């Protein structure tokens, strides 16, 4: 019976430094992905709350426009 050769022969094995760097990269990406998911969930929750609050509130009244009084004219200099 013929044994299968190892497939690891032609693949370079990563050094400890590379595996540590890969682990750190993976951990950093997981943290960033988790933060992005929580941020998106928070934005969606706040948007829904804002839209519900705006729907429940009466429309804002239009402000009354006041006309500015004309500046008093100064008496002609003698």
mmCIF file as gemmi writes it, N, C-alpha and C atoms, coordinates in Angstrom:
data_model
loop_
_atom_site.group_PDB
_atom_site.id
_atom_site.type_symbol
_atom_site.label_atom_id
_atom_site.label_alt_id
_atom_site.label_comp_id
_atom_site.label_asym_id
_atom_site.label_entity_id
_atom_site.label_seq_id
_atom_site.pdbx_PDB_ins_code
_atom_site.Cartn_x
_atom_site.Cartn_y
_atom_site.Cartn_z
_atom_site.occupancy
_atom_site.B_iso_or_equiv
_atom_site.pdbx_formal_charge
_atom_site.auth_seq_id
_atom_site.auth_asym_id
_atom_site.pdbx_PDB_model_num
ATOM 1 N N . UNK Axp A 1 ? 0.841 -1.16 0 1 0 ? 1 A 1
ATOM 2 C CA . UNK Axp A 1 ? 0 0 0 1 0 ? 1 A 1
ATOM 3 C C . UNK Axp A 1 ? 0.895 1.234 0 1 0 ? 1 A 1
ATOM 4 N N . UNK Axp A 2 ? 0.502 2.21 -0.797 1 0 ? 2 A 1
ATOM 5 C CA . UNK Axp A 2 ? 1.292 3.421 -0.922 1 0 ? 2 A 1
ATOM 6 C C . UNK Axp A 2 ? 0.75 4.458 0.059 1 0 ? 2 A 1
ATOM 7 N N . UNK Axp A 3 ? 1.631 5.066 0.796 1 0 ? 3 A 1
ATOM 8 C CA . UNK Axp A 3 ? 1.202 6.107 1.728 1 0 ? 3 A 1
ATOM 9 C C . UNK Axp A 3 ? 1.196 7.452 1.018 1 0 ? 3 A 1
ATOM 10 N N . UNK Axp A 4 ? 0.302 8.273 1.414 1 0 ? 4 A 1
ATOM 11 C CA . UNK Axp A 4 ? 0.2 9.605 0.825 1 0 ? 4 A 1
ATOM 12 C C . UNK Axp A 4 ? 1.318 10.481 1.385 1 0 ? 4 A 1
ATOM 13 N N . UNK Axp A 5 ? 1.969 11.23 0.524 1 0 ? 5 A 1
ATOM 14 C CA . UNK Axp A 5 ? 3.011 12.125 1.045 1 0 ? 5 A 1
ATOM 15 C C . UNK Axp A 5 ? 2.371 13.279 1.818 1 0 ? 5 A 1
ATOM 16 N N . UNK Axp A 6 ? 3.118 13.804 2.711 1 0 ? 6 A 1
ATOM 17 C CA . UNK Axp A 6 ? 2.625 14.939 3.489 1 0 ? 6 A 1
ATOM 18 C C . UNK Axp A 6 ? 2.45 16.136 2.576 1 0 ? 6 A 1
ATOM 19 N N . UNK Axp A 7 ? 1.36 16.817 2.738 1 0 ? 7 A 1
ATOM 20 C CA . UNK Axp A 7 ? 1.14 18.009 1.922 1 0 ? 7 A 1
ATOM 21 C C . UNK Axp A 7 ? 1.83 19.216 2.535 1 0 ? 7 A 1
ATOM 22 N N . UNK Axp A 8 ? 2.322 19.066 3.752 1 0 ? 8 A 1
ATOM 23 C CA . UNK Axp A 8 ? 2.988 20.18 4.42 1 0 ? 8 A 1
ATOM 24 C C . UNK Axp A 8 ? 4.418 20.383 3.924 1 0 ? 8 A 1
ATOM 25 N N . UNK Axp A 9 ? 4.892 19.486 3.135 1 0 ? 9 A 1
ATOM 26 C CA . UNK Axp A 9 ? 6.284 19.562 2.697 1 0 ? 9 A 1
ATOM 27 C C . UNK Axp A 9 ? 6.529 20.822 1.876 1 0 ? 9 A 1
ATOM 28 N N . UNK Axp A 10 ? 5.605 21.151 1.011 1 0 ? 10 A 1
ATOM 29 C CA . UNK Axp A 10 ? 5.822 22.272 0.107 1 0 ? 10 A 1
ATOM 30 C C . UNK Axp A 10 ? 5.273 23.594 0.632 1 0 ? 10 A 1
ATOM 31 N N . UNK Axp A 11 ? 4.54 23.538 1.719 1 0 ? 11 A 1
ATOM 32 C CA . UNK Axp A 11 ? 3.996 24.763 2.299 1 0 ? 11 A 1
ATOM 33 C C . UNK Axp A 11 ? 4.935 25.254 3.392 1 0 ? 11 A 1
ATOM 34 N N . UNK Axp A 12 ? 5.294 26.502 3.348 1 0 ? 12 A 1
ATOM 35 C CA . UNK Axp A 12 ? 6.148 27.007 4.427 1 0 ? 12 A 1
ATOM 36 C C . UNK Axp A 12 ? 5.334 27.124 5.716 1 0 ? 12 A 1
ATOM 37 N N . UNK Axp A 13 ? 5.905 26.684 6.789 1 0 ? 13 A 1
ATOM 38 C CA . UNK Axp A 13 ? 5.22 26.793 8.072 1 0 ? 13 A 1
ATOM 39 C C . UNK Axp A 13 ? 5.475 28.182 8.631 1 0 ? 13 A 1
ATOM 40 N N . UNK Axp A 14 ? 4.457 28.821 9.143 1 0 ? 14 A 1
ATOM 41 C CA . UNK Axp A 14 ? 4.659 30.169 9.677 1 0 ? 14 A 1
ATOM 42 C C . UNK Axp A 14 ? 5.478 30.117 10.963 1 0 ? 14 A 1
ATOM 43 N N . UNK Axp A 15 ? 6.258 31.131 11.152 1 0 ? 15 A 1
ATOM 44 C CA . UNK Axp A 15 ? 7.057 31.198 12.371 1 0 ? 15 A 1
ATOM 45 C C . UNK Axp A 15 ? 6.159 31.615 13.531 1 0 ? 15 A 1
ATOM 46 N N . UNK Axp A 16 ? 6.684 31.534 14.736 1 0 ? 16 A 1
ATOM 47 C CA . UNK Axp A 16 ? 5.903 31.933 15.901 1 0 ? 16 A 1
ATOM 48 C C . UNK Axp A 16 ? 5.508 33.402 15.814 1 0 ? 16 A 1
ATOM 49 N N . UNK Axp A 17 ? 6.421 34.211 15.291 1 0 ? 17 A 1
ATOM 50 C CA . UNK Axp A 17 ? 6.15 35.635 15.171 1 0 ? 17 A 1
ATOM 51 C C . UNK Axp A 17 ? 4.989 35.878 14.215 1 0 ? 17 A 1
ATOM 52 N N . UNK Axp A 18 ? 4.966 35.143 13.098 1 0 ? 18 A 1
ATOM 53 C CA . UNK Axp A 18 ? 3.877 35.304 12.14 1 0 ? 18 A 1
ATOM 54 C C . UNK Axp A 18 ? 2.552 34.84 12.733 1 0 ? 18 A 1
ATOM 55 N N . UNK Axp A 19 ? 2.566 33.74 13.451 1 0 ? 19 A 1
ATOM 56 C CA . UNK Axp A 19 ? 1.319 33.256 14.031 1 0 ? 19 A 1
ATOM 57 C C . UNK Axp A 19 ? 0.824 34.213 15.105 1 0 ? 19 A 1
ATOM 58 N N . UNK Axp A 20 ? 1.722 34.804 15.861 1 0 ? 20 A 1
ATOM 59 C CA . UNK Axp A 20 ? 1.304 35.798 16.855 1 0 ? 20 A 1
ATOM 60 C C . UNK Axp A 20 ? 0.727 37.03 16.168 1 0 ? 20 A 1
ATOM 61 N N . UNK Axp A 21 ? 1.365 37.45 15.083 1 0 ? 21 A 1
ATOM 62 C CA . UNK Axp A 21 ? 0.864 38.606 14.344 1 0 ? 21 A 1
ATOM 63 C C . UNK Axp A 21 ? -0.499 38.3 13.736 1 0 ? 21 A 1
ATOM 64 N N . UNK Axp A 22 ? -0.668 37.081 13.22 1 0 ? 22 A 1
ATOM 65 C CA . UNK Axp A 22 ? -1.962 36.689 12.666 1 0 ? 22 A 1
ATOM 66 C C . UNK Axp A 22 ? -3.037 36.677 13.75 1 0 ? 22 A 1
ATOM 67 N N . UNK Axp A 23 ? -2.678 36.183 14.923 1 0 ? 23 A 1
ATOM 68 C CA . UNK Axp A 23 ? -3.633 36.144 16.028 1 0 ? 23 A 1
ATOM 69 C C . UNK Axp A 23 ? -4.007 37.558 16.46 1 0 ? 23 A 1
ATOM 70 N N . UNK Axp A 24 ? -3.028 38.439 16.513 1 0 ? 24 A 1
ATOM 71 C CA . UNK Axp A 24 ? -3.303 39.827 16.897 1 0 ? 24 A 1
ATOM 72 C C . UNK Axp A 24 ? -4.171 40.511 15.848 1 0 ? 24 A 1
ATOM 73 N N . UNK Axp A 25 ? -3.892 40.251 14.579 1 0 ? 25 A 1
ATOM 74 C CA . UNK Axp A 25 ? -4.691 40.839 13.504 1 0 ? 25 A 1
ATOM 75 C C . UNK Axp A 25 ? -6.124 40.333 13.574 1 0 ? 25 A 1
ATOM 76 N N . UNK Axp A 26 ? -6.272 39.032 13.789 1 0 ? 26 A 1
ATOM 77 C CA . UNK Axp A 26 ? -7.607 38.449 13.876 1 0 ? 26 A 1
ATOM 78 C C . UNK Axp A 26 ? -8.378 39.038 15.062 1 0 ? 26 A 1
ATOM 79 N N . UNK Axp A 27 ? -7.711 39.17 16.203 1 0 ? 27 A 1
ATOM 80 C CA . UNK Axp A 27 ? -8.358 39.733 17.388 1 0 ? 27 A 1
ATOM 81 C C . UNK Axp A 27 ? -8.755 41.185 17.153 1 0 ? 27 A 1
ATOM 82 N N . UNK Axp A 28 ? -7.881 41.948 16.515 1 0 ? 28 A 1
ATOM 83 C CA . UNK Axp A 28 ? -8.195 43.355 16.24 1 0 ? 28 A 1
ATOM 84 C C . UNK Axp A 28 ? -9.381 43.469 15.29 1 0 ? 28 A 1
ATOM 85 N N . UNK Axp A 29 ? -9.423 42.61 14.291 1 0 ? 29 A 1
ATOM 86 C CA . UNK Axp A 29 ? -10.555 42.64 13.352 1 0 ? 29 A 1
ATOM 87 C C . UNK Axp A 29 ? -11.853 42.236 14.029 1 0 ? 29 A 1
ATOM 88 N N . UNK Axp A 30 ? -11.788 41.247 14.917 1 0 ? 30 A 1
ATOM 89 C CA . UNK Axp A 30 ? -12.985 40.838 15.649 1 0 ? 30 A 1
ATOM 90 C C . UNK Axp A 30 ? -13.496 41.982 16.515 1 0 ? 30 A 1
ATOM 91 N N . UNK Axp A 31 ? -12.593 42.671 17.181 1 0 ? 31 A 1
ATOM 92 C CA . UNK Axp A 31 ? -12.984 43.804 18.025 1 0 ? 31 A 1
ATOM 93 C C . UNK Axp A 31 ? -13.605 44.902 17.178 1 0 ? 31 A 1
ATOM 94 N N . UNK Axp A 32 ? -12.983 45.229 16.052 1 0 ? 32 A 1
ATOM 95 C CA . UNK Axp A 32 ? -13.505 46.282 15.179 1 0 ? 32 A 1
ATOM 96 C C . UNK Axp A 32 ? -14.864 45.893 14.611 1 0 ? 32 A 1
ATOM 97 N N . UNK Axp A 33 ? -15.027 44.629 14.224 1 0 ? 33 A 1
ATOM 98 C CA . UNK Axp A 33 ? -16.317 44.17 13.701 1 0 ? 33 A 1
ATOM 99 C C . UNK Axp A 33 ? -17.393 44.231 14.775 1 0 ? 33 A 1
ATOM 100 N N . UNK Axp A 34 ? -17.036 43.828 15.997 1 0 ? 34 A 1
ATOM 101 C CA . UNK Axp A 34 ? -17.998 43.871 17.099 1 0 ? 34 A 1
ATOM 102 C C . UNK Axp A 34 ? -18.425 45.313 17.385 1 0 ? 34 A 1
ATOM 103 N N . UNK Axp A 35 ? -17.463 46.233 17.417 1 0 ? 35 A 1
ATOM 104 C CA . UNK Axp A 35 ? -17.788 47.639 17.656 1 0 ? 35 A 1
ATOM 105 C C . UNK Axp A 35 ? -18.665 48.197 16.543 1 0 ? 35 A 1
ATOM 106 N N . UNK Axp A 36 ? -18.401 47.809 15.304 1 0 ? 36 A 1
ATOM 107 C CA . UNK Axp A 36 ? -19.212 48.283 14.18 1 0 ? 36 A 1
ATOM 108 C C . UNK Axp A 36 ? -20.639 47.76 14.29 1 0 ? 36 A 1
ATOM 109 N N . UNK Axp A 37 ? -20.797 46.5 14.696 1 0 ? 37 A 1
ATOM 110 C CA . UNK Axp A 37 ? -22.141 45.932 14.846 1 0 ? 37 A 1
ATOM 111 C C . UNK Axp A 37 ? -22.905 46.628 15.964 1 0 ? 37 A 1
ATOM 112 N N . UNK Axp A 38 ? -22.241 46.866 17.104 1 0 ? 38 A 1
ATOM 113 C CA . UNK Axp A 38 ? -22.929 47.528 18.212 1 0 ? 38 A 1
ATOM 114 C C . UNK Axp A 38 ? -23.261 48.972 17.857 1 0 ? 38 A 1
ATOM 115 N N . UNK Axp A 39 ? -22.376 49.64 17.117 1 0 ? 39 A 1
ATOM 116 C CA . UNK Axp A 39 ? -22.642 51.015 16.692 1 0 ? 39 A 1
ATOM 117 C C . UNK Axp A 39 ? -23.837 51.062 15.745 1 0 ? 39 A 1
ATOM 118 N N . UNK Axp A 40 ? -23.906 50.125 14.809 1 0 ? 40 A 1
ATOM 119 C CA . UNK Axp A 40 ? -25.029 50.082 13.869 1 0 ? 40 A 1
ATOM 120 C C . UNK Axp A 40 ? -26.335 49.793 14.602 1 0 ? 40 A 1
ATOM 121 N N . UNK Axp A 41 ? -26.296 48.898 15.586 1 0 ? 41 A 1
ATOM 122 C CA . UNK Axp A 41 ? -27.498 48.591 16.359 1 0 ? 41 A 1
ATOM 123 C C . UNK Axp A 41 ? -27.946 49.806 17.164 1 0 ? 41 A 1
ATOM 124 N N . UNK Axp A 42 ? -27.002 50.526 17.741 1 0 ? 42 A 1
ATOM 125 C CA . UNK Axp A 42 ? -27.336 51.713 18.527 1 0 ? 42 A 1
ATOM 126 C C . UNK Axp A 42 ? -27.93 52.793 17.635 1 0 ? 42 A 1
ATOM 127 N N . UNK Axp A 43 ? -27.35 52.986 16.453 1 0 ? 43 A 1
ATOM 128 C CA . UNK Axp A 43 ? -27.869 53.992 15.521 1 0 ? 43 A 1
ATOM 129 C C . UNK Axp A 43 ? -29.29 53.641 15.109 1 0 ? 43 A 1
ATOM 130 N N . UNK Axp A 44 ? -29.538 52.366 14.817 1 0 ? 44 A 1
ATOM 131 C CA . UNK Axp A 44 ? -30.884 51.941 14.421 1 0 ? 44 A 1
ATOM 132 C C . UNK Axp A 44 ? -31.873 52.149 15.564 1 0 ? 44 A 1
ATOM 133 N N . UNK Axp A 45 ? -31.456 51.825 16.786 1 0 ? 45 A 1
ATOM 134 C CA . UNK Axp A 45 ? -32.335 51.995 17.945 1 0 ? 45 A 1
ATOM 135 C C . UNK Axp A 45 ? -32.656 53.469 18.174 1 0 ? 45 A 1
ATOM 136 N N . UNK Axp A 46 ? -31.636 54.329 18.107 1 0 ? 46 A 1
ATOM 137 C CA . UNK Axp A 46 ? -31.858 55.756 18.317 1 0 ? 46 A 1
ATOM 138 C C . UNK Axp A 46 ? -32.697 56.366 17.196 1 0 ? 46 A 1
ATOM 139 N N . UNK Axp A 47 ? -32.48 55.927 15.961 1 0 ? 47 A 1
ATOM 140 C CA . UNK Axp A 47 ? -33.265 56.432 14.835 1 0 ? 47 A 1
ATOM 141 C C . UNK Axp A 47 ? -34.737 56.059 15.003 1 0 ? 47 A 1
ATOM 142 N N . UNK Axp A 48 ? -35.004 54.816 15.42 1 0 ? 48 A 1
ATOM 143 C CA . UNK Axp A 48 ? -36.384 54.38 15.631 1 0 ? 48 A 1
ATOM 144 C C . UNK Axp A 48 ? -37.036 55.186 16.753 1 0 ? 48 A 1
ATOM 145 N N . UNK Axp A 49 ? -36.295 55.439 17.821 1 0 ? 49 A 1
ATOM 146 C CA . UNK Axp A 49 ? -36.838 56.222 18.932 1 0 ? 49 A 1
ATOM 147 C C . UNK Axp A 49 ? -37.117 57.659 18.501 1 0 ? 49 A 1
ATOM 148 N N . UNK Axp A 50 ? -36.215 58.242 17.714 1 0 ? 50 A 1
ATOM 149 C CA . UNK Axp A 50 ? -36.42 59.615 17.241 1 0 ? 50 A 1
ATOM 150 C C . UNK Axp A 50 ? -37.631 59.7 16.324 1 0 ? 50 A 1
ATOM 151 N N . UNK Axp A 51 ? -37.778 58.751 15.416 1 0 ? 51 A 1
ATOM 152 C CA . UNK Axp A 51 ? -38.918 58.766 14.504 1 0 ? 51 A 1
ATOM 153 C C . UNK Axp A 51 ? -40.228 58.571 15.256 1 0 ? 51 A 1
ATOM 154 N N . UNK Axp A 52 ? -40.231 57.72 16.28 1 0 ? 52 A 1
ATOM 155 C CA . UNK Axp A 52 ? -41.432 57.522 17.087 1 0 ? 52 A 1
ATOM 156 C C . UNK Axp A 52 ? -41.773 58.788 17.856 1 0 ? 52 A 1
ATOM 157 N N . UNK Axp A 53 ? -40.763 59.464 18.378 1 0 ? 53 A 1
ATOM 158 C CA . UNK Axp A 53 ? -40.993 60.696 19.124 1 0 ? 53 A 1
ATOM 159 C C . UNK Axp A 53 ? -41.511 61.792 18.2 1 0 ? 53 A 1
ATOM 160 N N . UNK Axp A 54 ? -40.945 61.888 16.999 1 0 ? 54 A 1
ATOM 161 C CA . UNK Axp A 54 ? -41.398 62.901 16.048 1 0 ? 54 A 1
ATOM 162 C C . UNK Axp A 54 ? -42.819 62.618 15.588 1 0 ? 54 A 1
ATOM 163 N N . UNK Axp A 55 ? -43.191 61.346 15.455 1 0 ? 55 A 1
ATOM 164 C CA . UNK Axp A 55 ? -44.539 61 15.024 1 0 ? 55 A 1
ATOM 165 C C . UNK Axp A 55 ? -45.555 61.318 16.118 1 0 ? 55 A 1
ATOM 166 N N . UNK Axp A 56 ? -45.171 61.179 17.375 1 0 ? 56 A 1
ATOM 167 C CA . UNK Axp A 56 ? -46.083 61.419 18.483 1 0 ? 56 A 1
ATOM 168 C C . UNK Axp A 56 ? -46.226 62.907 18.797 1 0 ? 56 A 1
ATOM 169 N N . UNK Axp A 57 ? -45.238 63.698 18.486 1 0 ? 57 A 1
ATOM 170 C CA . UNK Axp A 57 ? -45.262 65.122 18.813 1 0 ? 57 A 1
ATOM 171 C C . UNK Axp A 57 ? -46.105 65.88 17.789 1 0 ? 57 A 1
ATOM 172 N N . UNK Axp A 58 ? -46.814 66.929 18.246 1 0 ? 58 A 1
ATOM 173 C CA . UNK Axp A 58 ? -47.568 67.738 17.291 1 0 ? 58 A 1
ATOM 174 C C . UNK Axp A 58 ? -46.599 68.513 16.396 1 0 ? 58 A 1
ATOM 175 N N . UNK Axp A 59 ? -47.065 68.889 15.216 1 0 ? 59 A 1
ATOM 176 C CA . UNK Axp A 59 ? -46.165 69.636 14.334 1 0 ? 59 A 1
ATOM 177 C C . UNK Axp A 59 ? -45.81 70.981 14.963 1 0 ? 59 A 1
ATOM 178 N N . UNK Axp A 60 ? -44.619 71.454 14.745 1 0 ? 60 A 1
ATOM 179 C CA . UNK Axp A 60 ? -44.221 72.731 15.357 1 0 ? 60 A 1
ATOM 180 C C . UNK Axp A 60 ? -45.028 73.882 14.764 1 0 ? 60 A 1
ATOM 181 N N . UNK Axp A 61 ? -45.414 74.808 15.635 1 0 ? 61 A 1
ATOM 182 C CA . UNK Axp A 61 ? -46.169 75.975 15.195 1 0 ? 61 A 1
ATOM 183 C C . UNK Axp A 61 ? -45.237 76.905 14.436 1 0 ? 61 A 1
ATOM 184 N N . UNK Axp A 62 ? -45.794 77.568 13.445 1 0 ? 62 A 1
ATOM 185 C CA . UNK Axp A 62 ? -44.965 78.505 12.691 1 0 ? 62 A 1
ATOM 186 C C . UNK Axp A 62 ? -44.739 79.738 13.548 1 0 ? 62 A 1
ATOM 187 N N . UNK Axp A 63 ? -43.531 80.198 13.663 1 0 ? 63 A 1
ATOM 188 C CA . UNK Axp A 63 ? -43.26 81.368 14.5 1 0 ? 63 A 1
ATOM 189 C C . UNK Axp A 63 ? -43.834 82.634 13.86 1 0 ? 63 A 1
ATOM 190 N N . UNK Axp A 64 ? -44.262 83.543 14.717 1 0 ? 64 A 1
ATOM 191 C CA . UNK Axp A 64 ? -44.804 84.814 14.252 1 0 ? 64 A 1
ATOM 192 C C . UNK Axp A 64 ? -43.633 85.705 13.874 1 0 ? 64 A 1
ATOM 193 N N . UNK Axp A 65 ? -43.681 86.234 12.674 1 0 ? 65 A 1
ATOM 194 C CA . UNK Axp A 65 ? -42.594 87.102 12.217 1 0 ? 65 A 1
ATOM 195 C C . UNK Axp A 65 ? -42.862 88.516 12.71 1 0 ? 65 A 1
ATOM 196 N N . UNK Axp A 66 ? -41.894 89.057 13.347 1 0 ? 66 A 1
ATOM 197 C CA . UNK Axp A 66 ? -42.013 90.428 13.823 1 0 ? 66 A 1
ATOM 198 C C . UNK Axp A 66 ? -41.228 91.324 12.886 1 0 ? 66 A 1
ATOM 199 N N . UNK Axp A 67 ? -41.825 92.439 12.576 1 0 ? 67 A 1
ATOM 200 C CA . UNK Axp A 67 ? -41.14 93.398 11.724 1 0 ? 67 A 1
ATOM 201 C C . UNK Axp A 67 ? -40.225 94.246 12.589 1 0 ? 67 A 1
ATOM 202 N N . UNK Axp A 68 ? -39.071 94.514 12.08 1 0 ? 68 A 1
ATOM 203 C CA . UNK Axp A 68 ? -38.135 95.352 12.813 1 0 ? 68 A 1
ATOM 204 C C . UNK Axp A 68 ? -38.59 96.8 12.693 1 0 ? 68 A 1
ATOM 205 N N . UNK Axp A 69 ? -38.52 97.514 13.804 1 0 ? 69 A 1
ATOM 206 C CA . UNK Axp A 69 ? -38.883 98.929 13.789 1 0 ? 69 A 1
ATOM 207 C C . UNK Axp A 69 ? -37.798 99.707 13.059 1 0 ? 69 A 1
ATOM 208 N N . UNK Axp A 70 ? -38.225 100.679 12.298 1 0 ? 70 A 1
ATOM 209 C CA . UNK Axp A 70 ? -37.263 101.5 11.562 1 0 ? 70 A 1
ATOM 210 C C . UNK Axp A 70 ? -36.459 102.328 12.553 1 0 ? 70 A 1
ATOM 211 N N . UNK Axp A 71 ? -35.204 102.496 12.282 1 0 ? 71 A 1
ATOM 212 C CA . UNK Axp A 71 ? -34.346 103.285 13.154 1 0 ? 71 A 1
ATOM 213 C C . UNK Axp A 71 ? -34.794 104.74 13.094 1 0 ? 71 A 1
ATOM 214 N N . UNK Axp A 72 ? -34.852 105.426 14.238 1 0 ? 72 A 1
ATOM 215 C CA . UNK Axp A 72 ? -35.281 106.833 14.225 1 0 ? 72 A 1
ATOM 216 C C . UNK Axp A 72 ? -34.287 107.692 13.448 1 0 ? 72 A 1
ATOM 217 N N . UNK Axp A 73 ? -34.847 108.599 12.682 1 0 ? 73 A 1
ATOM 218 C CA . UNK Axp A 73 ? -33.988 109.485 11.893 1 0 ? 73 A 1
ATOM 219 C C . UNK Axp A 73 ? -33.44 110.567 12.803 1 0 ? 73 A 1
ATOM 220 N N . UNK Axp A 74 ? -32.199 110.907 12.591 1 0 ? 74 A 1
ATOM 221 C CA . UNK Axp A 74 ? -31.574 111.945 13.406 1 0 ? 74 A 1
ATOM 222 C C . UNK Axp A 74 ? -31.933 113.303 12.816 1 0 ? 74 A 1
ATOM 223 N N . UNK Axp A 75 ? -32.036 114.299 13.688 1 0 ? 75 A 1
ATOM 224 C CA . UNK Axp A 75 ? -32.344 115.661 13.239 1 0 ? 75 A 1
ATOM 225 C C . UNK Axp A 75 ? -31.17 116.187 12.428 1 0 ? 75 A 1
ATOM 226 N N . UNK Axp A 76 ? -31.47 116.984 11.461 1 0 ? 76 A 1
ATOM 227 C CA . UNK Axp A 76 ? -30.426 117.54 10.601 1 0 ? 76 A 1
ATOM 228 C C . UNK Axp A 76 ? -29.505 118.427 11.432 1 0 ? 76 A 1
ATOM 229 N N . UNK Axp A 77 ? -28.248 118.336 11.196 1 0 ? 77 A 1
ATOM 230 C CA . UNK Axp A 77 ? -27.271 119.143 11.923 1 0 ? 77 A 1
ATOM 231 C C . UNK Axp A 77 ? -27.368 120.583 11.468 1 0 ? 77 A 1
ATOM 232 N N . UNK Axp A 78 ? -27.256 121.54 12.402 1 0 ? 78 A 1
ATOM 233 C CA . UNK Axp A 78 ? -27.365 122.954 12.073 1 0 ? 78 A 1
ATOM 234 C C . UNK Axp A 78 ? -26.077 123.507 11.679 1 0 ? 78 A 1
